[in-house]
Amino acid sequence: MCPSTTSVDNPGIRPHHTGSGSFFRSARWLRACALFVILWAGACTNRQPDADGQQADYTKISGYTQGTTYNITYLDGHSRDLRTAIDSILHVIDMSMSLWVDSSTICRLNRNEQLGYHDRHFYNVFKKAEQVSAATDGAFDCTVGQLVNAWGFGHADKAHPDSSMIDSLVQLVGYDKVDMHDEELHKSDPRIKIDFNAIAQGYTVDVLCDYLTSLDIQNYLVEVGGELRATGVSPKNTAWKIGIDKPVESDEHEIQAVASMQDMSMATSGNYRKFYEENGVKYSHTIDPKTGYPARHSLLSATIITKDCMTADAYATAMMVMGVDKAKTFLASHPELGGYLIYGDENGHYQTWMTDDMKQILEEEEASSE
């Protein structure tokens, strides 16, 4: 899942380019994954009092990482330039979880190499993936690497899989078939491949937020590929305003709803921009770990809010695997998660559904809602 963001009020800000490797192969993923629009207002000019009562500017840092973009806006009374430190953090995470860096931890473990060191980033994400997999009965599963590659959404060329191939690859999927202790990943079959693309960006947001918090920065918005966390107040001295896109198959952004966010994380997953079409059949990037096939149902977009972004990221993907009815049932029984679903009805119209806590922060532009 990799939705990107756009600053509506500051379109002329040039991104700061990082040296990090990418999770995905080309810039087509940047165009394919835009689900969020961040409604900044004067992010680099508005001033707020710092801890000593002096005026301080919000700082914005933008760039590219993990095959998508990142945007960080923060208020620092010391006016520190954090670009170098942020680049370093992003590089370390790439070296842990990028499938495009041959020497990364994930690539080495997928090749069944022994690490000889403890990678806390990989370990943290693996354990969260394990937890979400169990909670969703495998709707989220990080062992889908072989299937993702076979369908052409990974680092390998599309294999044009037939039913026989899918049946074989499904045998290599299952969160209960892998376990990790310190630096050792144990697999029931050495051919199992790990893929963290549906959770890594959310984790990256959390790591960057922890870094800002360690510097006693209390007002910030951190976004990586559309997954984000908002803390404190925006440059307007109000809650951060986050726009959720309508599920349209174009590069244009049309706002479906606007969320007012403070001290919470949000992630969205959707199938309407990240797909390919072949022989008149549309194949989405969301792979059902149990069937081995791309998910096909009426759910177009799933947005999750919760405290940390890694959790929101993983559950948003799980909802897209479940589909509308199962996602509603799941969210209704998990009050720790806020959910907003956009789906199509039999007449081709958009319908929406949201949890009660989502209703408190979300204002819809237009839609038929439940």
One Martini backbone bead per residue (centre of mass of N, CA, C, O) as a GRO file, in nm:
protein
  370
    1MET     BB    1   0.095   0.036   0.025
    2CYS     BB    2   0.112   0.380  -0.154
    3PRO     BB    3   0.007   0.655  -0.077
    4SER     BB    4   0.006   0.979  -0.168
    5THR     BB    5   0.083   1.333  -0.151
    6THR     BB    6  -0.067   1.673  -0.148
    7SER     BB    7  -0.002   2.016  -0.162
    8VAL     BB    8  -0.227   2.263  -0.207
    9ASP     BB    9  -0.084   2.540  -0.079
   10ASN     BB   10   0.228   2.423  -0.185
   11PRO     BB   11   0.314   2.358  -0.504
   12GLY     BB   12   0.624   2.492  -0.511
   13ILE     BB   13   0.752   2.285  -0.346
   14ARG     BB   14   1.056   2.134  -0.327
   15PRO     BB   15   1.189   1.846  -0.306
   16HIS     BB   16   1.379   1.651  -0.103
   17HIS     BB   17   1.635   1.442  -0.186
   18THR     BB   18   1.703   1.119  -0.144
   19GLY     BB   19   1.920   0.819  -0.109
   20SER     BB   20   1.713   0.615  -0.117
   21GLY     BB   21   1.581   0.338  -0.183
   22SER     BB   22   1.342   0.135  -0.342
   23PHE     BB   23   1.056  -0.071  -0.338
   24PHE     BB   24   1.012   0.017  -0.630
   25ARG     BB   25   1.075   0.049  -0.968
   26SER     BB   26   0.878   0.301  -1.042
   27ALA     BB   27   0.692   0.600  -1.094
   28ARG     BB   28   0.411   0.463  -1.131
   29TRP     BB   29   0.349   0.446  -0.823
   30LEU     BB   30   0.301   0.743  -0.776
   31ARG     BB   31   0.041   0.753  -0.960
   32ALA     BB   32  -0.119   0.494  -0.838
   33CYS     BB   33  -0.130   0.590  -0.498
   34ALA     BB   34  -0.339   0.831  -0.474
   35LEU     BB   35  -0.543   0.900  -0.166
   36PHE     BB   36  -0.420   1.167  -0.060
   37VAL     BB   37  -0.483   1.499   0.085
   38ILE     BB   38  -0.306   1.769   0.204
   39LEU     BB   39  -0.427   2.058   0.393
   40TRP     BB   40  -0.236   2.300   0.373
   41ALA     BB   41  -0.149   2.616   0.561
   42GLY     BB   42   0.128   2.773   0.556
   43ALA     BB   43   0.376   2.574   0.636
   44CYS     BB   44   0.628   2.806   0.591
   45THR     BB   45   0.491   3.088   0.737
   46ASN     BB   46   0.369   3.015   0.982
   47ARG     BB   47   0.340   3.125   1.326
   48GLN     BB   48   0.462   3.009   1.649
   49PRO     BB   49   0.498   2.964   1.964
   50ASP     BB   50   0.727   2.877   2.175
   51ALA     BB   51   0.835   2.785   2.485
   52ASP     BB   52   0.947   3.107   2.514
   53GLY     BB   53   0.742   3.290   2.323
   54GLN     BB   54   0.855   3.266   2.055
   55GLN     BB   55   0.887   3.280   1.719
   56ALA     BB   56   0.800   3.007   1.489
   57ASP     BB   57   0.857   2.801   1.226
   58TYR     BB   58   0.753   2.600   0.998
   59THR     BB   59   0.873   2.292   0.868
   60LYS     BB   60   0.956   2.154   0.540
   61ILE     BB   61   0.996   1.811   0.428
   62SER     BB   62   1.085   1.668   0.111
   63GLY     BB   63   1.059   1.347  -0.078
   64TYR     BB   64   1.217   1.030  -0.154
   65THR     BB   65   1.075   0.700  -0.084
   66GLN     BB   66   0.987   0.383  -0.143
   67GLY     BB   67   0.858   0.478  -0.432
   68THR     BB   68   0.791   0.762  -0.301
   69THR     BB   69   0.669   1.001  -0.082
   70TYR     BB   70   0.759   1.268   0.148
   71ASN     BB   71   0.617   1.450   0.444
   72ILE     BB   72   0.737   1.713   0.669
   73THR     BB   73   0.581   1.887   0.945
   74TYR     BB   74   0.731   2.130   1.176
   75LEU     BB   75   0.776   2.256   1.516
   76ASP     BB   76   1.082   2.445   1.595
   77GLY     BB   77   1.237   2.649   1.825
   78HIS     BB   78   1.542   2.577   1.697
   79SER     BB   79   1.555   2.551   1.384
   80ARG     BB   80   1.605   2.266   1.275
   81ASP     BB   81   1.782   2.069   1.042
   82LEU     BB   82   1.666   1.724   0.955
   83ARG     BB   83   1.753   1.590   0.687
   84THR     BB   84   1.995   1.406   0.750
   85ALA     BB   85   1.855   1.232   0.965
   86ILE     BB   86   1.620   1.135   0.786
   87ASP     BB   87   1.790   1.000   0.570
   88SER     BB   88   1.915   0.793   0.762
   89ILE     BB   89   1.656   0.651   0.847
   90LEU     BB   90   1.563   0.566   0.561
   91HIS     BB   91   1.812   0.396   0.496
   92VAL     BB   92   1.787   0.188   0.723
   93ILE     BB   93   1.509   0.081   0.634
   94ASP     BB   94   1.594  -0.010   0.356
   95MET     BB   95   1.814  -0.214   0.471
   96SER     BB   96   1.578  -0.391   0.588
   97MET     BB   97   1.293  -0.379   0.366
   98SER     BB   98   1.411  -0.383   0.081
   99LEU     BB   99   1.365  -0.551  -0.234
  100TRP     BB  100   1.600  -0.353  -0.390
  101VAL     BB  101   1.813  -0.449  -0.173
  102ASP     BB  102   2.026  -0.708  -0.173
  103SER     BB  103   2.145  -0.642   0.139
  104SER     BB  104   1.901  -0.672   0.281
  105THR     BB  105   1.736  -0.833   0.518
  106ILE     BB  106   1.499  -0.946   0.349
  107CYS     BB  107   1.672  -1.067   0.120
  108ARG     BB  108   1.843  -1.255   0.292
  109LEU     BB  109   1.604  -1.415   0.417
  110ASN     BB  110   1.483  -1.505   0.140
  111ARG     BB  111   1.774  -1.664   0.097
  112ASN     BB  112   1.851  -1.804   0.378
  113GLU     BB  113   2.023  -1.626   0.549
  114GLN     BB  114   2.248  -1.541   0.788
  115LEU     BB  115   2.299  -1.261   0.973
  116GLY     BB  116   2.446  -1.191   1.274
  117TYR     BB  117   2.207  -0.988   1.344
  118HIS     BB  118   2.002  -0.733   1.484
  119ASP     BB  119   1.687  -0.628   1.342
  120ARG     BB  120   1.459  -0.420   1.473
  121HIS     BB  121   1.282  -0.342   1.233
  122PHE     BB  122   1.211  -0.619   1.128
  123TYR     BB  123   1.107  -0.733   1.396
  124ASN     BB  124   0.876  -0.532   1.447
  125VAL     BB  125   0.720  -0.591   1.184
  126PHE     BB  126   0.685  -0.892   1.211
  127LYS     BB  127   0.522  -0.889   1.480
  128LYS     BB  128   0.288  -0.719   1.372
  129ALA     BB  129   0.211  -0.905   1.139
  130GLU     BB  130   0.145  -1.145   1.318
  131GLN     BB  131  -0.082  -1.008   1.480
  132VAL     BB  132  -0.270  -0.926   1.239
  133SER     BB  133  -0.303  -1.205   1.117
  134ALA     BB  134  -0.448  -1.332   1.359
  135ALA     BB  135  -0.685  -1.118   1.379
  136THR     BB  136  -0.761  -1.174   1.047
  137ASP     BB  137  -0.721  -1.467   0.950
  138GLY     BB  138  -0.505  -1.386   0.705
  139ALA     BB  139  -0.566  -1.121   0.544
  140PHE     BB  140  -0.298  -1.066   0.669
  141ASP     BB  141   0.022  -1.135   0.488
  142CYS     BB  142   0.381  -1.150   0.459
  143THR     BB  143   0.393  -1.437   0.272
  144VAL     BB  144   0.316  -1.316  -0.039
  145GLY     BB  145   0.566  -1.286  -0.229
  146GLN     BB  146   0.516  -1.498  -0.456
  147LEU     BB  147   0.243  -1.380  -0.549
  148VAL     BB  148   0.324  -1.091  -0.611
  149ASN     BB  149   0.523  -1.172  -0.834
  150ALA     BB  150   0.335  -1.341  -1.019
  151TRP     BB  151   0.135  -1.075  -1.064
  152GLY     BB  152   0.342  -0.812  -1.096
  153PHE     BB  153   0.394  -0.650  -0.787
  154GLY     BB  154   0.698  -0.689  -0.781
  155HIS     BB  155   1.043  -0.762  -0.857
  156ALA     BB  156   0.917  -0.947  -1.058
  157ASP     BB  157   0.810  -1.083  -1.325
  158LYS     BB  158   0.543  -1.166  -1.475
  159ALA     BB  159   0.390  -1.509  -1.485
  160HIS     BB  160   0.113  -1.584  -1.574
  161PRO     BB  161  -0.082  -1.738  -1.387
  162ASP     BB  162  -0.217  -2.034  -1.315
  163SER     BB  163  -0.395  -2.244  -1.121
  164SER     BB  164  -0.158  -2.433  -1.059
  165MET     BB  165   0.041  -2.218  -0.959
  166ILE     BB  166  -0.134  -2.101  -0.735
  167ASP     BB  167  -0.167  -2.360  -0.572
  168SER     BB  168   0.138  -2.377  -0.509
  169LEU     BB  169   0.184  -2.090  -0.378
  170VAL     BB  170  -0.017  -2.114  -0.139
  171GLN     BB  171   0.174  -2.317   0.018
  172LEU     BB  172   0.372  -2.043   0.073
  173VAL     BB  173   0.137  -1.946   0.267
  174GLY     BB  174   0.173  -1.835   0.609
  175TYR     BB  175   0.214  -1.709   0.925
  176ASP     BB  176   0.252  -2.012   1.057
  177LYS     BB  177   0.535  -2.068   0.874
  178VAL     BB  178   0.664  -1.843   1.060
  179ASP     BB  179   0.957  -1.738   1.256
  180MET     BB  180   1.111  -1.523   1.520
  181HIS     BB  181   1.456  -1.507   1.657
  182ASP     BB  182   1.594  -1.244   1.640
  183GLU     BB  183   1.796  -1.323   1.356
  184GLU     BB  184   1.596  -1.570   1.316
  185LEU     BB  185   1.434  -1.726   1.040
  186HIS     BB  186   1.159  -1.949   1.037
  187LYS     BB  187   1.080  -2.203   0.796
  188SER     BB  188   0.886  -2.454   0.651
  189ASP     BB  189   0.982  -2.314   0.374
  190PRO     BB  190   1.240  -2.181   0.179
  191ARG     BB  191   1.034  -2.041  -0.044
  192ILE     BB  192   0.953  -1.832   0.136
  193LYS     BB  193   0.822  -1.491   0.111
  194ILE     BB  194   0.880  -1.168   0.214
  195ASP     BB  195   0.636  -0.884   0.248
  196PHE     BB  196   0.624  -0.521   0.357
  197ASN     BB  197   0.451  -0.315   0.172
  198ALA     BB  198   0.179  -0.312   0.379
  199ILE     BB  199   0.372  -0.172   0.642
  200ALA     BB  200   0.640   0.003   0.614
  201GLN     BB  201   0.534   0.296   0.593
  202GLY     BB  202   0.401   0.307   0.868
  203TYR     BB  203   0.660   0.252   1.025
  204THR     BB  204   0.820   0.494   0.926
  205VAL     BB  205   0.643   0.702   1.056
  206ASP     BB  206   0.693   0.615   1.350
  207VAL     BB  207   0.999   0.662   1.353
  208LEU     BB  208   0.991   0.964   1.284
  209CYS     BB  209   0.815   1.045   1.527
  210ASP     BB  210   1.007   0.950   1.748
  211TYR     BB  211   1.229   1.146   1.671
  212LEU     BB  212   1.076   1.411   1.716
  213THR     BB  213   1.000   1.354   2.012
  214SER     BB  214   1.302   1.336   2.113
  215LEU     BB  215   1.316   1.666   2.040
  216ASP     BB  216   1.050   1.805   2.148
  217ILE     BB  217   0.839   1.770   1.921
  218GLN     BB  218   0.472   1.852   1.914
  219ASN     BB  219   0.435   1.961   1.604
  220TYR     BB  220   0.315   1.731   1.351
  221LEU     BB  221   0.358   1.594   1.009
  222VAL     BB  222   0.369   1.255   0.890
  223GLU     BB  223   0.447   1.135   0.550
  224VAL     BB  224   0.424   0.809   0.374
  225GLY     BB  225   0.255   0.734   0.102
  226GLY     BB  226  -0.012   0.843   0.291
  227GLU     BB  227   0.097   0.769   0.550
  228LEU     BB  228  -0.001   0.894   0.886
  229ARG     BB  229   0.084   1.152   1.139
  230ALA     BB  230  -0.085   1.354   1.386
  231THR     BB  231   0.049   1.627   1.589
  232GLY     BB  232  -0.111   1.854   1.731
  233VAL     BB  233  -0.068   2.141   1.537
  234SER     BB  234  -0.112   2.345   1.290
  235PRO     BB  235  -0.042   2.644   1.133
  236LYS     BB  236  -0.354   2.726   1.228
  237ASN     BB  237  -0.403   2.611   1.521
  238THR     BB  238  -0.514   2.329   1.431
  239ALA     BB  239  -0.619   2.074   1.307
  240TRP     BB  240  -0.548   1.846   1.085
  241LYS     BB  241  -0.606   1.835   0.729
  242ILE     BB  242  -0.750   1.545   0.564
  243GLY     BB  243  -0.776   1.414   0.245
  244ILE     BB  244  -0.999   1.193   0.081
  245ASP     BB  245  -1.022   1.021  -0.192
  246LYS     BB  246  -1.165   0.945  -0.463
  247PRO     BB  247  -1.237   0.643  -0.652
  248VAL     BB  248  -1.042   0.727  -0.914
  249GLU     BB  249  -0.899   0.657  -1.246
  250SER     BB  250  -0.677   0.898  -1.167
  251ASP     BB  251  -0.450   1.173  -1.106
  252GLU     BB  252  -0.677   1.311  -0.985
  253HIS     BB  253  -0.807   1.512  -0.718
  254GLU     BB  254  -1.090   1.404  -0.523
  255ILE     BB  255  -1.283   1.490  -0.263
  256GLN     BB  256  -1.458   1.296  -0.018
  257ALA     BB  257  -1.297   1.369   0.257
  258VAL     BB  258  -1.249   1.529   0.587
  259ALA     BB  259  -0.997   1.522   0.835
  260SER     BB  260  -0.958   1.576   1.186
  261MET     BB  261  -0.623   1.574   1.326
  262GLN     BB  262  -0.508   1.436   1.653
  263ASP     BB  263  -0.314   1.209   1.774
  264MET     BB  264  -0.298   1.033   1.492
  265SER     BB  265  -0.351   0.770   1.257
  266MET     BB  266  -0.333   0.708   0.889
  267ALA     BB  267  -0.475   0.468   0.649
  268THR     BB  268  -0.481   0.372   0.294
  269SER     BB  269  -0.663   0.143   0.083
  270GLY     BB  270  -0.650   0.063  -0.280
  271ASN     BB  271  -0.760  -0.050  -0.628
  272TYR     BB  272  -0.805   0.206  -0.845
  273ARG     BB  273  -0.470   0.253  -0.924
  274LYS     BB  274  -0.344  -0.042  -0.849
  275PHE     BB  275  -0.325  -0.181  -1.167
  276TYR     BB  276  -0.416  -0.419  -1.424
  277GLU     BB  277  -0.486  -0.493  -1.773
  278GLU     BB  278  -0.608  -0.815  -1.916
  279ASN     BB  279  -0.822  -0.917  -2.136
  280GLY     BB  280  -1.045  -0.735  -1.969
  281VAL     BB  281  -0.888  -0.777  -1.694
  282LYS     BB  282  -0.873  -0.683  -1.357
  283TYR     BB  283  -0.572  -0.634  -1.152
  284SER     BB  284  -0.507  -0.619  -0.833
  285HIS     BB  285  -0.272  -0.570  -0.564
  286THR     BB  286  -0.469  -0.731  -0.388
  287ILE     BB  287  -0.393  -1.022  -0.214
  288ASP     BB  288  -0.528  -1.324  -0.142
  289PRO     BB  289  -0.383  -1.552   0.066
  290LYS     BB  290  -0.593  -1.796   0.026
  291THR     BB  291  -0.636  -1.794  -0.301
  292GLY     BB  292  -0.407  -1.611  -0.475
  293TYR     BB  293  -0.590  -1.375  -0.562
  294PRO     BB  294  -0.714  -1.104  -0.658
  295ALA     BB  295  -0.922  -0.893  -0.534
  296ARG     BB  296  -1.297  -0.924  -0.578
  297HIS     BB  297  -1.486  -0.632  -0.519
  298SER     BB  298  -1.659  -0.334  -0.400
  299LEU     BB  299  -1.412  -0.241  -0.257
  300LEU     BB  300  -1.211   0.064  -0.293
  301SER     BB  301  -1.180   0.178   0.015
  302ALA     BB  302  -0.957   0.191   0.314
  303THR     BB  303  -0.979   0.352   0.632
  304ILE     BB  304  -0.747   0.394   0.908
  305ILE     BB  305  -0.762   0.461   1.261
  306THR     BB  306  -0.492   0.518   1.498
  307LYS     BB  307  -0.219   0.555   1.678
  308ASP     BB  308  -0.052   0.378   1.483
  309CYS     BB  309   0.060   0.334   1.153
  310MET     BB  310   0.122   0.035   1.123
  311THR     BB  311  -0.156  -0.065   1.202
  312ALA     BB  312  -0.321   0.090   0.992
  313ASP     BB  313  -0.185  -0.029   0.741
  314ALA     BB  314  -0.251  -0.332   0.783
  315TYR     BB  315  -0.567  -0.304   0.815
  316ALA     BB  316  -0.629  -0.178   0.543
  317THR     BB  317  -0.547  -0.427   0.382
  318ALA     BB  318  -0.737  -0.632   0.517
  319MET     BB  319  -1.002  -0.496   0.424
  320MET     BB  320  -0.948  -0.539   0.115
  321VAL     BB  321  -0.967  -0.848   0.141
  322MET     BB  322  -1.252  -0.885   0.276
  323GLY     BB  323  -1.448  -0.663   0.234
  324VAL     BB  324  -1.729  -0.513   0.326
  325ASP     BB  325  -1.875  -0.704   0.528
  326LYS     BB  326  -1.626  -0.803   0.691
  327ALA     BB  327  -1.521  -0.522   0.764
  328LYS     BB  328  -1.761  -0.429   0.929
  329THR     BB  329  -1.755  -0.655   1.138
  330PHE     BB  330  -1.470  -0.610   1.237
  331LEU     BB  331  -1.489  -0.307   1.324
  332ALA     BB  332  -1.730  -0.345   1.524
  333SER     BB  333  -1.521  -0.543   1.709
  334HIS     BB  334  -1.290  -0.288   1.687
  335PRO     BB  335  -1.262   0.002   1.868
  336GLU     BB  336  -0.950   0.073   1.811
  337LEU     BB  337  -1.080   0.115   1.524
  338GLY     BB  338  -1.105   0.325   1.257
  339GLY     BB  339  -1.356   0.342   0.982
  340TYR     BB  340  -1.347   0.388   0.609
  341LEU     BB  341  -1.577   0.310   0.347
  342ILE     BB  342  -1.552   0.256  -0.011
  343TYR     BB  343  -1.821   0.173  -0.242
  344GLY     BB  344  -1.997  -0.015  -0.476
  345ASP     BB  345  -2.286  -0.044  -0.636
  346GLU     BB  346  -2.513  -0.178  -0.865
  347ASN     BB  347  -2.519   0.135  -1.001
  348GLY     BB  348  -2.222   0.275  -0.965
  349HIS     BB  349  -2.223   0.393  -0.680
  350TYR     BB  350  -2.127   0.559  -0.408
  351GLN     BB  351  -2.044   0.425  -0.088
  352THR     BB  352  -2.062   0.464   0.274
  353TRP     BB  353  -1.870   0.372   0.575
  354MET     BB  354  -1.866   0.422   0.943
  355THR     BB  355  -1.751   0.474   1.234
  356ASP     BB  356  -1.815   0.655   1.509
  357ASP     BB  357  -1.529   0.792   1.542
  358MET     BB  358  -1.521   0.895   1.247
  359LYS     BB  359  -1.764   1.095   1.270
  360GLN     BB  360  -1.599   1.303   1.457
  361ILE     BB  361  -1.366   1.374   1.205
  362LEU     BB  362  -1.567   1.355   0.954
  363GLU     BB  363  -1.619   1.517   0.626
  364GLU     BB  364  -1.834   1.498   0.372
  365GLU     BB  365  -1.886   1.600   0.053
  366GLU     BB  366  -1.999   1.328  -0.103
  367ALA     BB  367  -2.250   1.079  -0.023
  368SER     BB  368  -2.363   0.763   0.049
  369SER     BB  369  -2.451   0.680   0.380
  370GLU     BB  370  -2.443   0.466   0.696
   0.00000   0.00000   0.00000
